[in-house]
Amino acid sequence: IAHLLCCLSLQEVGPTMVGDEHSDPSLMSFLGATKRNMLGNHFWEYYVNDAPRIVLNKLESCGYRVVSMTGVGQTLVWCLHKE
């Protein structure tokens, strides 16, 4: 089974968005993520205060691998894959 996870960061030092309301709760707990709803959004998201490199290192220890990365404005997006 393949899993795809996207991490977004508005800054190089955090916070890092690591999931949405449908994300795996056990993975979000492992990352130390907090669930929040930003004013004006109709959805929930998980975020951590860690820098992206810390989040990516944690995800690598769980078997995730970066398959692509891009910048959208001042937002950075990493897509990861796990077999």
mmCIF file as gemmi writes it, N, C-alpha and C atoms, coordinates in Angstrom:
data_model
loop_
_atom_site.group_PDB
_atom_site.id
_atom_site.type_symbol
_atom_site.label_atom_id
_atom_site.label_alt_id
_atom_site.label_comp_id
_atom_site.label_asym_id
_atom_site.label_entity_id
_atom_site.label_seq_id
_atom_site.pdbx_PDB_ins_code
_atom_site.Cartn_x
_atom_site.Cartn_y
_atom_site.Cartn_z
_atom_site.occupancy
_atom_site.B_iso_or_equiv
_atom_site.pdbx_formal_charge
_atom_site.auth_seq_id
_atom_site.auth_asym_id
_atom_site.pdbx_PDB_model_num
ATOM 1 N N . ILE Axp A 1 ? 0.854 -1.179 0 1 0 ? 1 A 1
ATOM 2 C CA . ILE Axp A 1 ? 0 0 0 1 0 ? 1 A 1
ATOM 3 C C . ILE Axp A 1 ? 0.894 1.234 0 1 0 ? 1 A 1
ATOM 4 N N . ALA Axp A 2 ? 0.61 2.147 -0.887 1 0 ? 2 A 1
ATOM 5 C CA . ALA Axp A 2 ? 1.376 3.385 -0.975 1 0 ? 2 A 1
ATOM 6 C C . ALA Axp A 2 ? 0.674 4.485 -0.187 1 0 ? 2 A 1
ATOM 7 N N . HIS Axp A 3 ? 1.445 5.308 0.482 1 0 ? 3 A 1
ATOM 8 C CA . HIS Axp A 3 ? 0.93 6.46 1.229 1 0 ? 3 A 1
ATOM 9 C C . HIS Axp A 3 ? 1.608 7.697 0.676 1 0 ? 3 A 1
ATOM 10 N N . LEU Axp A 4 ? 0.87 8.775 0.548 1 0 ? 4 A 1
ATOM 11 C CA . LEU Axp A 4 ? 1.432 10.044 0.119 1 0 ? 4 A 1
ATOM 12 C C . LEU Axp A 4 ? 1.128 11.078 1.182 1 0 ? 4 A 1
ATOM 13 N N . LEU Axp A 5 ? 2.124 11.848 1.547 1 0 ? 5 A 1
ATOM 14 C CA . LEU Axp A 5 ? 1.984 12.856 2.593 1 0 ? 5 A 1
ATOM 15 C C . LEU Axp A 5 ? 2.606 14.142 2.09 1 0 ? 5 A 1
ATOM 16 N N . CYS Axp A 6 ? 1.948 15.254 2.283 1 0 ? 6 A 1
ATOM 17 C CA . CYS Axp A 6 ? 2.502 16.546 1.895 1 0 ? 6 A 1
ATOM 18 C C . CYS Axp A 6 ? 2.732 17.398 3.139 1 0 ? 6 A 1
ATOM 19 N N . CYS Axp A 7 ? 3.877 18.038 3.196 1 0 ? 7 A 1
ATOM 20 C CA . CYS Axp A 7 ? 4.217 18.956 4.285 1 0 ? 7 A 1
ATOM 21 C C . CYS Axp A 7 ? 4.368 20.342 3.693 1 0 ? 7 A 1
ATOM 22 N N . LEU Axp A 8 ? 3.811 21.328 4.327 1 0 ? 8 A 1
ATOM 23 C CA . LEU Axp A 8 ? 3.936 22.7 3.871 1 0 ? 8 A 1
ATOM 24 C C . LEU Axp A 8 ? 4.564 23.541 4.958 1 0 ? 8 A 1
ATOM 25 N N . SER Axp A 9 ? 5.361 24.501 4.546 1 0 ? 9 A 1
ATOM 26 C CA . SER Axp A 9 ? 5.949 25.434 5.502 1 0 ? 9 A 1
ATOM 27 C C . SER Axp A 9 ? 5.909 26.827 4.926 1 0 ? 9 A 1
ATOM 28 N N . LEU Axp A 10 ? 5.479 27.78 5.731 1 0 ? 10 A 1
ATOM 29 C CA . LEU Axp A 10 ? 5.457 29.165 5.287 1 0 ? 10 A 1
ATOM 30 C C . LEU Axp A 10 ? 6.787 29.841 5.56 1 0 ? 10 A 1
ATOM 31 N N . GLN Axp A 11 ? 7.623 29.215 6.368 1 0 ? 11 A 1
ATOM 32 C CA . GLN Axp A 11 ? 8.932 29.757 6.713 1 0 ? 11 A 1
ATOM 33 C C . GLN Axp A 11 ? 9.91 28.597 6.782 1 0 ? 11 A 1
ATOM 34 N N . GLU Axp A 12 ? 11.18 28.895 6.731 1 0 ? 12 A 1
ATOM 35 C CA . GLU Axp A 12 ? 12.179 27.845 6.812 1 0 ? 12 A 1
ATOM 36 C C . GLU Axp A 12 ? 12.345 27.315 8.233 1 0 ? 12 A 1
ATOM 37 N N . VAL Axp A 13 ? 11.808 27.992 9.224 1 0 ? 13 A 1
ATOM 38 C CA . VAL Axp A 13 ? 11.987 27.587 10.618 1 0 ? 13 A 1
ATOM 39 C C . VAL Axp A 13 ? 10.694 27.087 11.255 1 0 ? 13 A 1
ATOM 40 N N . GLY Axp A 14 ? 9.603 27.075 10.548 1 0 ? 14 A 1
ATOM 41 C CA . GLY Axp A 14 ? 8.338 26.604 11.092 1 0 ? 14 A 1
ATOM 42 C C . GLY Axp A 14 ? 7.369 27.766 11.271 1 0 ? 14 A 1
ATOM 43 N N . PRO Axp A 15 ? 6.113 27.52 11.576 1 0 ? 15 A 1
ATOM 44 C CA . PRO Axp A 15 ? 5.547 26.206 11.785 1 0 ? 15 A 1
ATOM 45 C C . PRO Axp A 15 ? 5.436 25.422 10.479 1 0 ? 15 A 1
ATOM 46 N N . THR Axp A 16 ? 5.262 24.119 10.605 1 0 ? 16 A 1
ATOM 47 C CA . THR Axp A 16 ? 5.135 23.25 9.445 1 0 ? 16 A 1
ATOM 48 C C . THR Axp A 16 ? 3.779 22.572 9.5 1 0 ? 16 A 1
ATOM 49 N N . MET Axp A 17 ? 2.992 22.724 8.443 1 0 ? 17 A 1
ATOM 50 C CA . MET Axp A 17 ? 1.705 22.031 8.355 1 0 ? 17 A 1
ATOM 51 C C . MET Axp A 17 ? 1.989 20.606 7.892 1 0 ? 17 A 1
ATOM 52 N N . VAL Axp A 18 ? 1.452 19.633 8.623 1 0 ? 18 A 1
ATOM 53 C CA . VAL Axp A 18 ? 1.788 18.241 8.34 1 0 ? 18 A 1
ATOM 54 C C . VAL Axp A 18 ? 0.583 17.373 8.008 1 0 ? 18 A 1
ATOM 55 N N . GLY Axp A 19 ? -0.616 17.904 8.028 1 0 ? 19 A 1
ATOM 56 C CA . GLY Axp A 19 ? -1.765 17.071 7.708 1 0 ? 19 A 1
ATOM 57 C C . GLY Axp A 19 ? -3.063 17.832 7.727 1 0 ? 19 A 1
ATOM 58 N N . ASP Axp A 20 ? -4.11 17.131 7.283 1 0 ? 20 A 1
ATOM 59 C CA . ASP Axp A 20 ? -5.448 17.71 7.318 1 0 ? 20 A 1
ATOM 60 C C . ASP Axp A 20 ? -6.314 16.895 8.277 1 0 ? 20 A 1
ATOM 61 N N . GLU Axp A 21 ? -7.585 17.209 8.316 1 0 ? 21 A 1
ATOM 62 C CA . GLU Axp A 21 ? -8.479 16.572 9.284 1 0 ? 21 A 1
ATOM 63 C C . GLU Axp A 21 ? -8.622 15.068 9.074 1 0 ? 21 A 1
ATOM 64 N N . HIS Axp A 22 ? -8.208 14.562 7.91 1 0 ? 22 A 1
ATOM 65 C CA . HIS Axp A 22 ? -8.317 13.138 7.604 1 0 ? 22 A 1
ATOM 66 C C . HIS Axp A 22 ? -6.995 12.394 7.787 1 0 ? 22 A 1
ATOM 67 N N . SER Axp A 23 ? -5.982 13.05 8.307 1 0 ? 23 A 1
ATOM 68 C CA . SER Axp A 23 ? -4.661 12.441 8.469 1 0 ? 23 A 1
ATOM 69 C C . SER Axp A 23 ? -4.67 11.374 9.559 1 0 ? 23 A 1
ATOM 70 N N . ASP Axp A 24 ? -3.709 10.471 9.47 1 0 ? 24 A 1
ATOM 71 C CA . ASP Axp A 24 ? -3.551 9.378 10.428 1 0 ? 24 A 1
ATOM 72 C C . ASP Axp A 24 ? -3.248 9.948 11.817 1 0 ? 24 A 1
ATOM 73 N N . PRO Axp A 25 ? -4.151 9.784 12.778 1 0 ? 25 A 1
ATOM 74 C CA . PRO Axp A 25 ? -3.944 10.349 14.121 1 0 ? 25 A 1
ATOM 75 C C . PRO Axp A 25 ? -2.671 9.845 14.801 1 0 ? 25 A 1
ATOM 76 N N . SER Axp A 26 ? -2.304 8.58 14.577 1 0 ? 26 A 1
ATOM 77 C CA . SER Axp A 26 ? -1.104 8.061 15.235 1 0 ? 26 A 1
ATOM 78 C C . SER Axp A 26 ? 0.156 8.705 14.655 1 0 ? 26 A 1
ATOM 79 N N . LEU Axp A 27 ? 0.17 8.967 13.34 1 0 ? 27 A 1
ATOM 80 C CA . LEU Axp A 27 ? 1.314 9.651 12.73 1 0 ? 27 A 1
ATOM 81 C C . LEU Axp A 27 ? 1.38 11.101 13.209 1 0 ? 27 A 1
ATOM 82 N N . MET Axp A 28 ? 0.228 11.759 13.309 1 0 ? 28 A 1
ATOM 83 C CA . MET Axp A 28 ? 0.198 13.141 13.782 1 0 ? 28 A 1
ATOM 84 C C . MET Axp A 28 ? 0.692 13.218 15.233 1 0 ? 28 A 1
ATOM 85 N N . SER Axp A 29 ? 0.329 12.228 16.036 1 0 ? 29 A 1
ATOM 86 C CA . SER Axp A 29 ? 0.795 12.167 17.422 1 0 ? 29 A 1
ATOM 87 C C . SER Axp A 29 ? 2.307 11.968 17.467 1 0 ? 29 A 1
ATOM 88 N N . PHE Axp A 30 ? 2.836 11.073 16.612 1 0 ? 30 A 1
ATOM 89 C CA . PHE Axp A 30 ? 4.268 10.833 16.546 1 0 ? 30 A 1
ATOM 90 C C . PHE Axp A 30 ? 5.029 12.122 16.219 1 0 ? 30 A 1
ATOM 91 N N . LEU Axp A 31 ? 4.451 12.93 15.327 1 0 ? 31 A 1
ATOM 92 C CA . LEU Axp A 31 ? 5.096 14.19 14.93 1 0 ? 31 A 1
ATOM 93 C C . LEU Axp A 31 ? 4.913 15.282 15.98 1 0 ? 31 A 1
ATOM 94 N N . GLY Axp A 32 ? 4.029 15.051 16.944 1 0 ? 32 A 1
ATOM 95 C CA . GLY Axp A 32 ? 3.748 16.071 17.959 1 0 ? 32 A 1
ATOM 96 C C . GLY Axp A 32 ? 2.87 17.176 17.417 1 0 ? 32 A 1
ATOM 97 N N . ALA Axp A 33 ? 2.015 16.831 16.453 1 0 ? 33 A 1
ATOM 98 C CA . ALA Axp A 33 ? 1.191 17.829 15.768 1 0 ? 33 A 1
ATOM 99 C C . ALA Axp A 33 ? -0.032 18.217 16.585 1 0 ? 33 A 1
ATOM 100 N N . THR Axp A 34 ? -0.451 19.443 16.392 1 0 ? 34 A 1
ATOM 101 C CA . THR Axp A 34 ? -1.643 20.007 17.011 1 0 ? 34 A 1
ATOM 102 C C . THR Axp A 34 ? -2.655 20.29 15.909 1 0 ? 34 A 1
ATOM 103 N N . LYS Axp A 35 ? -3.921 19.974 16.173 1 0 ? 35 A 1
ATOM 104 C CA . LYS Axp A 35 ? -4.992 20.207 15.201 1 0 ? 35 A 1
ATOM 105 C C . LYS Axp A 35 ? -5.56 21.611 15.42 1 0 ? 35 A 1
ATOM 106 N N . ARG Axp A 36 ? -5.714 22.362 14.337 1 0 ? 36 A 1
ATOM 107 C CA . ARG Axp A 36 ? -6.255 23.723 14.465 1 0 ? 36 A 1
ATOM 108 C C . ARG Axp A 36 ? -7.141 24.064 13.269 1 0 ? 36 A 1
ATOM 109 N N . ASN Axp A 37 ? -7.964 25.07 13.472 1 0 ? 37 A 1
ATOM 110 C CA . ASN Axp A 37 ? -8.808 25.603 12.415 1 0 ? 37 A 1
ATOM 111 C C . ASN Axp A 37 ? -8.521 27.094 12.329 1 0 ? 37 A 1
ATOM 112 N N . MET Axp A 38 ? -7.936 27.522 11.232 1 0 ? 38 A 1
ATOM 113 C CA . MET Axp A 38 ? -7.607 28.936 11.052 1 0 ? 38 A 1
ATOM 114 C C . MET Axp A 38 ? -8.871 29.719 10.714 1 0 ? 38 A 1
ATOM 115 N N . LEU Axp A 39 ? -8.971 30.923 11.238 1 0 ? 39 A 1
ATOM 116 C CA . LEU Axp A 39 ? -10.125 31.775 11 1 0 ? 39 A 1
ATOM 117 C C . LEU Axp A 39 ? -10.358 31.943 9.502 1 0 ? 39 A 1
ATOM 118 N N . GLY Axp A 40 ? -11.57 31.675 9.065 1 0 ? 40 A 1
ATOM 119 C CA . GLY Axp A 40 ? -11.921 31.821 7.657 1 0 ? 40 A 1
ATOM 120 C C . GLY Axp A 40 ? -11.801 30.531 6.854 1 0 ? 40 A 1
ATOM 121 N N . ASN Axp A 41 ? -11.121 29.53 7.399 1 0 ? 41 A 1
ATOM 122 C CA . ASN Axp A 41 ? -11.009 28.243 6.699 1 0 ? 41 A 1
ATOM 123 C C . ASN Axp A 41 ? -12.148 27.329 7.128 1 0 ? 41 A 1
ATOM 124 N N . HIS Axp A 42 ? -12.612 26.499 6.205 1 0 ? 42 A 1
ATOM 125 C CA . HIS Axp A 42 ? -13.679 25.554 6.492 1 0 ? 42 A 1
ATOM 126 C C . HIS Axp A 42 ? -13.119 24.152 6.671 1 0 ? 42 A 1
ATOM 127 N N . PHE Axp A 43 ? -11.872 24.051 7.074 1 0 ? 43 A 1
ATOM 128 C CA . PHE Axp A 43 ? -11.228 22.761 7.275 1 0 ? 43 A 1
ATOM 129 C C . PHE Axp A 43 ? -10.252 22.86 8.435 1 0 ? 43 A 1
ATOM 130 N N . TRP Axp A 44 ? -9.848 21.712 8.952 1 0 ? 44 A 1
ATOM 131 C CA . TRP Axp A 44 ? -8.877 21.623 10.036 1 0 ? 44 A 1
ATOM 132 C C . TRP Axp A 44 ? -7.549 21.178 9.468 1 0 ? 44 A 1
ATOM 133 N N . GLU Axp A 45 ? -6.468 21.553 10.142 1 0 ? 45 A 1
ATOM 134 C CA . GLU Axp A 45 ? -5.133 21.142 9.713 1 0 ? 45 A 1
ATOM 135 C C . GLU Axp A 45 ? -4.297 20.815 10.939 1 0 ? 45 A 1
ATOM 136 N N . TYR Axp A 46 ? -3.304 19.96 10.742 1 0 ? 46 A 1
ATOM 137 C CA . TYR Axp A 46 ? -2.339 19.648 11.786 1 0 ? 46 A 1
ATOM 138 C C . TYR Axp A 46 ? -1.062 20.421 11.504 1 0 ? 46 A 1
ATOM 139 N N . TYR Axp A 47 ? -0.437 20.939 12.551 1 0 ? 47 A 1
ATOM 140 C CA . TYR Axp A 47 ? 0.821 21.651 12.385 1 0 ? 47 A 1
ATOM 141 C C . TYR Axp A 47 ? 1.739 21.346 13.562 1 0 ? 47 A 1
ATOM 142 N N . VAL Axp A 48 ? 3.016 21.56 13.337 1 0 ? 48 A 1
ATOM 143 C CA . VAL Axp A 48 ? 4.017 21.471 14.406 1 0 ? 48 A 1
ATOM 144 C C . VAL Axp A 48 ? 4.835 22.75 14.368 1 0 ? 48 A 1
ATOM 145 N N . ASN Axp A 49 ? 5.449 23.116 15.464 1 0 ? 49 A 1
ATOM 146 C CA . ASN Axp A 49 ? 6.29 24.302 15.506 1 0 ? 49 A 1
ATOM 147 C C . ASN Axp A 49 ? 7.706 24.027 15.028 1 0 ? 49 A 1
ATOM 148 N N . ASP Axp A 50 ? 8.002 22.748 14.729 1 0 ? 50 A 1
ATOM 149 C CA . ASP Axp A 50 ? 9.34 22.376 14.261 1 0 ? 50 A 1
ATOM 150 C C . ASP Axp A 50 ? 9.614 22.894 12.857 1 0 ? 50 A 1
ATOM 151 N N . ALA Axp A 51 ? 10.897 23.064 12.577 1 0 ? 51 A 1
ATOM 152 C CA . ALA Axp A 51 ? 11.331 23.406 11.219 1 0 ? 51 A 1
ATOM 153 C C . ALA Axp A 51 ? 11.091 22.2 10.306 1 0 ? 51 A 1
ATOM 154 N N . PRO Axp A 52 ? 10.889 22.445 9.014 1 0 ? 52 A 1
ATOM 155 C CA . PRO Axp A 52 ? 10.647 21.343 8.083 1 0 ? 52 A 1
ATOM 156 C C . PRO Axp A 52 ? 11.71 20.25 8.128 1 0 ? 52 A 1
ATOM 157 N N . ARG Axp A 53 ? 12.987 20.605 8.287 1 0 ? 53 A 1
ATOM 158 C CA . ARG Axp A 53 ? 14.036 19.575 8.284 1 0 ? 53 A 1
ATOM 159 C C . ARG Axp A 53 ? 13.864 18.604 9.436 1 0 ? 53 A 1
ATOM 160 N N . ILE Axp A 54 ? 13.354 19.069 10.571 1 0 ? 54 A 1
ATOM 161 C CA . ILE Axp A 54 ? 13.117 18.188 11.713 1 0 ? 54 A 1
ATOM 162 C C . ILE Axp A 54 ? 11.951 17.249 11.413 1 0 ? 54 A 1
ATOM 163 N N . VAL Axp A 55 ? 10.885 17.797 10.827 1 0 ? 55 A 1
ATOM 164 C CA . VAL Axp A 55 ? 9.722 16.988 10.455 1 0 ? 55 A 1
ATOM 165 C C . VAL Axp A 55 ? 10.127 15.952 9.409 1 0 ? 55 A 1
ATOM 166 N N . LEU Axp A 56 ? 10.894 16.361 8.406 1 0 ? 56 A 1
ATOM 167 C CA . LEU Axp A 56 ? 11.315 15.432 7.36 1 0 ? 56 A 1
ATOM 168 C C . LEU Axp A 56 ? 12.193 14.329 7.929 1 0 ? 56 A 1
ATOM 169 N N . ASN Axp A 57 ? 13.057 14.635 8.877 1 0 ? 57 A 1
ATOM 170 C CA . ASN Axp A 57 ? 13.891 13.611 9.519 1 0 ? 57 A 1
ATOM 171 C C . ASN Axp A 57 ? 13.03 12.612 10.287 1 0 ? 57 A 1
ATOM 172 N N . LYS Axp A 58 ? 12.011 13.104 11.001 1 0 ? 58 A 1
ATOM 173 C CA . LYS Axp A 58 ? 11.111 12.21 11.735 1 0 ? 58 A 1
ATOM 174 C C . LYS Axp A 58 ? 10.367 11.287 10.767 1 0 ? 58 A 1
ATOM 175 N N . LEU Axp A 59 ? 9.89 11.862 9.655 1 0 ? 59 A 1
ATOM 176 C CA . LEU Axp A 59 ? 9.154 11.062 8.685 1 0 ? 59 A 1
ATOM 177 C C . LEU Axp A 59 ? 10.052 10.027 8.008 1 0 ? 59 A 1
ATOM 178 N N . GLU Axp A 60 ? 11.304 10.389 7.778 1 0 ? 60 A 1
ATOM 179 C CA . GLU Axp A 60 ? 12.248 9.436 7.196 1 0 ? 60 A 1
ATOM 180 C C . GLU Axp A 60 ? 12.439 8.24 8.131 1 0 ? 60 A 1
ATOM 181 N N . SER Axp A 61 ? 12.456 8.489 9.437 1 0 ? 61 A 1
ATOM 182 C CA . SER Axp A 61 ? 12.62 7.393 10.387 1 0 ? 61 A 1
ATOM 183 C C . SER Axp A 61 ? 11.421 6.44 10.38 1 0 ? 61 A 1
ATOM 184 N N . CYS Axp A 62 ? 10.279 6.904 9.831 1 0 ? 62 A 1
ATOM 185 C CA . CYS Axp A 62 ? 9.081 6.069 9.703 1 0 ? 62 A 1
ATOM 186 C C . CYS Axp A 62 ? 8.977 5.413 8.337 1 0 ? 62 A 1
ATOM 187 N N . GLY Axp A 63 ? 9.97 5.641 7.479 1 0 ? 63 A 1
ATOM 188 C CA . GLY Axp A 63 ? 9.955 5.008 6.158 1 0 ? 63 A 1
ATOM 189 C C . GLY Axp A 63 ? 9.48 5.884 5.018 1 0 ? 63 A 1
ATOM 190 N N . TYR Axp A 64 ? 9.182 7.155 5.282 1 0 ? 64 A 1
ATOM 191 C CA . TYR Axp A 64 ? 8.77 8.058 4.204 1 0 ? 64 A 1
ATOM 192 C C . TYR Axp A 64 ? 10 8.576 3.472 1 0 ? 64 A 1
ATOM 193 N N . ARG Axp A 65 ? 9.856 8.794 2.172 1 0 ? 65 A 1
ATOM 194 C CA . ARG Axp A 65 ? 10.934 9.335 1.342 1 0 ? 65 A 1
ATOM 195 C C . ARG Axp A 65 ? 10.388 10.502 0.519 1 0 ? 65 A 1
ATOM 196 N N . VAL Axp A 66 ? 11.174 11.561 0.413 1 0 ? 66 A 1
ATOM 197 C CA . VAL Axp A 66 ? 10.774 12.719 -0.395 1 0 ? 66 A 1
ATOM 198 C C . VAL Axp A 66 ? 10.806 12.329 -1.869 1 0 ? 66 A 1
ATOM 199 N N . VAL Axp A 67 ? 9.702 12.591 -2.58 1 0 ? 67 A 1
ATOM 200 C CA . VAL Axp A 67 ? 9.655 12.315 -4.012 1 0 ? 67 A 1
ATOM 201 C C . VAL Axp A 67 ? 9.637 13.593 -4.845 1 0 ? 67 A 1
ATOM 202 N N . SER Axp A 68 ? 9.22 14.702 -4.229 1 0 ? 68 A 1
ATOM 203 C CA . SER Axp A 68 ? 9.268 15.971 -4.947 1 0 ? 68 A 1
ATOM 204 C C . SER Axp A 68 ? 9.167 17.116 -3.953 1 0 ? 68 A 1
ATOM 205 N N . MET Axp A 69 ? 9.583 18.291 -4.419 1 0 ? 69 A 1
ATOM 206 C CA . MET Axp A 69 ? 9.52 19.498 -3.6 1 0 ? 69 A 1
ATOM 207 C C . MET Axp A 69 ? 9.334 20.673 -4.543 1 0 ? 69 A 1
ATOM 208 N N . THR Axp A 70 ? 8.548 21.633 -4.135 1 0 ? 70 A 1
ATOM 209 C CA . THR Axp A 70 ? 8.337 22.818 -4.958 1 0 ? 70 A 1
ATOM 210 C C . THR Axp A 70 ? 8.051 24.009 -4.049 1 0 ? 70 A 1
ATOM 211 N N . GLY Axp A 71 ? 8.147 25.172 -4.613 1 0 ? 71 A 1
ATOM 212 C CA . GLY Axp A 71 ? 7.784 26.393 -3.927 1 0 ? 71 A 1
ATOM 213 C C . GLY Axp A 71 ? 6.553 26.998 -4.564 1 0 ? 71 A 1
ATOM 214 N N . VAL Axp A 72 ? 5.617 27.431 -3.746 1 0 ? 72 A 1
ATOM 215 C CA . VAL Axp A 72 ? 4.401 28.087 -4.228 1 0 ? 72 A 1
ATOM 216 C C . VAL Axp A 72 ? 4.345 29.42 -3.5 1 0 ? 72 A 1
ATOM 217 N N . GLY Axp A 73 ? 4.754 30.496 -4.171 1 0 ? 73 A 1
ATOM 218 C CA . GLY Axp A 73 ? 4.871 31.776 -3.485 1 0 ? 73 A 1
ATOM 219 C C . GLY Axp A 73 ? 5.954 31.653 -2.428 1 0 ? 73 A 1
ATOM 220 N N . GLN Axp A 74 ? 5.616 31.956 -1.194 1 0 ? 74 A 1
ATOM 221 C CA . GLN Axp A 74 ? 6.578 31.803 -0.098 1 0 ? 74 A 1
ATOM 222 C C . GLN Axp A 74 ? 6.317 30.528 0.701 1 0 ? 74 A 1
ATOM 223 N N . THR Axp A 75 ? 5.525 29.621 0.132 1 0 ? 75 A 1
ATOM 224 C CA . THR Axp A 75 ? 5.229 28.346 0.768 1 0 ? 75 A 1
ATOM 225 C C . THR Axp A 75 ? 6.055 27.252 0.108 1 0 ? 75 A 1
ATOM 226 N N . LEU Axp A 76 ? 6.642 26.374 0.92 1 0 ? 76 A 1
ATOM 227 C CA . LEU Axp A 76 ? 7.381 25.237 0.411 1 0 ? 76 A 1
ATOM 228 C C . LEU Axp A 76 ? 6.544 23.982 0.617 1 0 ? 76 A 1
ATOM 229 N N . VAL Axp A 77 ? 6.521 23.098 -0.393 1 0 ? 77 A 1
ATOM 230 C CA . VAL Axp A 77 ? 5.718 21.882 -0.322 1 0 ? 77 A 1
ATOM 231 C C . VAL Axp A 77 ? 6.602 20.693 -0.633 1 0 ? 77 A 1
ATOM 232 N N . TRP Axp A 78 ? 6.599 19.704 0.265 1 0 ? 78 A 1
ATOM 233 C CA . TRP Axp A 78 ? 7.309 18.452 0.033 1 0 ? 78 A 1
ATOM 234 C C . TRP Axp A 78 ? 6.266 17.344 -0.088 1 0 ? 78 A 1
ATOM 235 N N . CYS Axp A 79 ? 6.417 16.472 -1.08 1 0 ? 79 A 1
ATOM 236 C CA . CYS Axp A 79 ? 5.569 15.286 -1.206 1 0 ? 79 A 1
ATOM 237 C C . CYS Axp A 79 ? 6.427 14.08 -0.876 1 0 ? 79 A 1
ATOM 238 N N . LEU Axp A 80 ? 5.911 13.23 0.007 1 0 ? 80 A 1
ATOM 239 C CA . LEU Axp A 80 ? 6.635 12.054 0.466 1 0 ? 80 A 1
ATOM 240 C C . LEU Axp A 80 ? 5.848 10.793 0.136 1 0 ? 80 A 1
ATOM 241 N N . HIS Axp A 81 ? 6.558 9.682 0.017 1 0 ? 81 A 1
ATOM 242 C CA . HIS Axp A 81 ? 5.935 8.411 -0.325 1 0 ? 81 A 1
ATOM 243 C C . HIS Axp A 81 ? 6.423 7.346 0.642 1 0 ? 81 A 1
ATOM 244 N N . LYS Axp A 82 ? 5.517 6.429 0.988 1 0 ? 82 A 1
ATOM 245 C CA . LYS Axp A 82 ? 5.891 5.292 1.836 1 0 ? 82 A 1
ATOM 246 C C . LYS Axp A 82 ? 5.25 4.057 1.243 1 0 ? 82 A 1
ATOM 247 N N . GLU Axp A 83 ? 6.036 3.013 1.058 1 0 ? 83 A 1
ATOM 248 C CA . GLU Axp A 83 ? 5.5 1.738 0.543 1 0 ? 83 A 1
ATOM 249 C C . GLU Axp A 83 ? 4.689 1.05 1.609 1 0 ? 83 A 1
